[in-house]
Amino acid sequence: MLAKQLSVFLENKSGRLTEVTDVLGTAGINLSAMSIADNSDFGILRCIVSDPDKAYQVLKANHFAVKITDVIGFVCPNTSGSLAKVMRYLADAGVFIEYMYSFANGDVAHVIIRPTDLESCERILAEKKVDLLAASDLYKL
């Protein structure tokens, strides 16, 4: 089940992340999950939000460089080796993961991945009975 993720390109300067969160908060958009990767010149904020289409529009209107990317979300037990088992399914099938981020909450971990082959990844996870997250569920975590 594909979900929409926002990728926001941010200059590495104080206050840019605050500006993004202010714009989203003012628009009534909640952040469900996020990750930031950076280099010396810029950062990429990847996030799952309550309304990705609206978030895209308000960020564009406020002059942020933003794009929407499809990702896959799933749940696995928050126990040693659970994520490794799922990653093994994908590796054995030759599915390459561009990036991933996750967060644990109690007994479960929520994982968001960006594979190079979304269709194959989704099919394999479904065949292996991995608990895929519907986009609507991921947006309201």
C-alpha positions as CSV (number, residue, x, y, z in Angstrom):
1,M,0.0,0.0,0.0
2,L,1.7,3.1,-1.2
3,A,1.7,6.3,0.8
4,K,2.9,9.8,-0.2
5,Q,5.9,11.2,1.5
6,L,7.1,14.8,1.2
7,S,10.8,15.6,0.6
8,V,11.6,19.2,1.4
9,F,15.0,20.6,0.4
10,L,16.3,23.0,3.1
11,E,19.4,25.2,3.2
12,N,21.6,24.5,6.1
13,K,20.8,27.6,8.1
14,S,19.3,28.3,11.4
15,G,15.5,28.5,11.4
16,R,14.6,26.6,8.2
17,L,13.2,23.6,9.9
18,T,11.2,26.0,12.2
19,E,9.8,27.7,9.1
20,V,8.6,24.4,7.6
21,T,7.0,23.3,10.8
22,D,5.3,26.7,11.2
23,V,3.9,26.6,7.7
24,L,2.5,23.1,8.2
25,G,1.2,23.8,11.7
26,T,-0.6,27.0,10.6
27,A,-2.2,25.0,7.8
28,G,-3.5,22.4,10.3
29,I,-1.2,19.6,9.0
30,N,0.2,17.2,11.4
31,L,3.7,15.5,11.1
32,S,3.4,11.7,11.6
33,A,7.0,10.8,11.0
34,M,10.1,12.6,9.7
35,S,13.8,12.2,9.0
36,I,16.5,14.7,8.1
37,A,19.6,13.9,6.1
38,D,22.1,16.6,5.4
39,N,25.4,17.5,3.8
40,S,27.4,20.7,4.0
41,D,25.1,22.7,1.7
42,F,21.5,21.5,2.3
43,G,19.3,19.0,4.1
44,I,16.4,16.9,3.0
45,L,13.5,16.6,5.3
46,R,11.5,13.5,4.5
47,C,8.1,13.4,6.2
48,I,4.8,11.7,6.4
49,V,2.0,14.2,7.1
50,S,-1.7,14.1,7.7
51,D,-2.6,15.6,4.3
52,P,0.3,15.3,1.8
53,D,-1.4,17.1,-1.1
54,K,-2.4,20.1,1.0
55,A,1.1,20.2,2.6
56,Y,2.7,20.2,-0.9
57,Q,0.6,23.1,-1.9
58,V,1.2,25.2,1.2
59,L,4.9,24.5,1.2
60,K,5.1,25.5,-2.5
61,A,3.2,28.6,-1.8
62,N,5.8,29.5,0.8
63,H,8.6,29.0,-1.7
64,F,9.9,25.7,-0.4
65,A,11.4,23.2,-2.9
66,V,9.3,20.1,-2.2
67,K,8.3,16.9,-4.0
68,I,6.0,14.0,-3.3
69,T,7.4,10.5,-3.4
70,D,5.7,7.1,-3.0
71,V,6.9,5.0,-0.1
72,I,5.7,1.9,1.6
73,G,4.9,1.6,5.3
74,F,4.7,-1.5,7.4
75,V,4.6,-2.6,11.0
76,C,6.8,-5.3,12.6
77,P,7.2,-6.4,16.2
78,N,9.5,-4.2,18.3
79,T,11.8,-7.2,19.1
80,S,15.3,-8.1,18.1
81,G,15.6,-9.5,14.6
82,S,12.1,-8.6,13.4
83,L,13.3,-5.9,11.0
84,A,16.1,-8.1,9.8
85,K,13.6,-10.8,8.9
86,V,11.7,-8.4,6.7
87,M,14.8,-6.9,5.2
88,R,16.0,-10.5,4.3
89,Y,12.7,-11.1,2.4
90,L,13.5,-8.1,0.2
91,A,17.2,-8.7,-0.2
92,D,16.6,-12.3,-1.2
93,A,14.2,-11.0,-3.9
94,G,16.8,-8.4,-5.1
95,V,14.8,-5.4,-3.9
96,F,17.1,-2.4,-3.2
97,I,16.1,0.0,-0.5
98,E,17.1,3.6,-1.3
99,Y,16.4,4.8,2.3
100,M,14.4,3.9,5.3
101,Y,13.3,5.4,8.6
102,S,11.3,4.0,11.5
103,F,10.0,4.6,14.9
104,A,9.0,2.3,17.7
105,N,6.0,2.7,19.9
106,G,5.5,0.0,22.5
107,D,5.3,-3.5,21.1
108,V,5.5,-2.4,17.4
109,A,7.8,-0.6,15.1
110,H,6.5,1.5,12.2
111,V,8.9,1.4,9.2
112,I,8.8,3.6,6.1
113,I,10.9,2.5,3.1
114,R,11.6,3.8,-0.4
115,P,12.5,0.8,-2.6
116,T,13.7,1.2,-6.2
117,D,10.9,-1.2,-7.3
118,L,7.7,-0.3,-5.4
119,E,5.5,-2.9,-7.1
120,S,7.8,-5.8,-6.4
121,C,8.5,-4.7,-2.8
122,E,4.8,-4.4,-2.1
123,R,4.0,-7.8,-3.6
124,I,6.8,-9.5,-1.7
125,L,5.8,-8.0,1.6
126,A,2.2,-9.0,1.0
127,E,3.2,-12.6,0.1
128,K,5.3,-12.8,3.3
129,K,2.3,-11.5,5.3
130,V,4.1,-8.4,6.5
131,D,1.6,-6.0,8.1
132,L,1.5,-3.2,5.5
133,L,0.1,0.1,6.5
134,A,-2.6,1.8,4.5
135,A,-1.7,5.3,3.6
136,S,-4.7,6.6,5.6
137,D,-3.4,4.9,8.7
138,L,0.1,6.1,8.2
139,Y,-1.0,9.7,7.8
140,K,-2.7,9.7,11.2
141,L,-0.1,7.9,13.3
